[in-house]
């Protein structure tokens, strides 16, 4: 009878260890899942940050291009190569008196 009591105690101990082991494994699985989610989120944010940096770089290049075009056009206007008309047509004048081409035309 004494051996049977020890066996019951051992069985209880094994069951307790099994429950604790199951609980431990469950916690480990949850921690791994949480780490995986954090890793995926960090990767997603890194991709978004990289995309945003690319967008900013393209916008900066476009801005530089437009600034250069604006400076070139301004230089042409100052040199009298292009008319500075409010309608924005930017018609070229090919006559010798290019400076006078910017003056308003009088019809009469």
Steps between C-alpha positions, in 0.01 A plus 500: 500500500787732567630448148163590362498828693841588358377423153204732545731774625732442207205507260379827651851641473529393136159645420597826672826509302309427180257785567786735580684386188189562288456843657867580436477391136185706454677808636803434278275471196327828587837672545623368166182615327536844659865525392405397147228768488745764623757389242245515218382844616859628511564365149179662374596833654848475348349438156264797542785721617705395197208575267449840662870579464478407132196724455674789672808452285294498180311812612827674583641413157182625332520823701864549399409439135215752515724755674761461226235540229366809676848655522565425134169656399568804720841541336339478156242761599772732630697450179187579298485164328154418633207737543376546852129506432231448764329232292808282549534425129873571508503576126849538356598815322750459222532864390808712570317723750435222748497743793205686349310175454404513867320832458123498446383522141287798401243438240387792306 
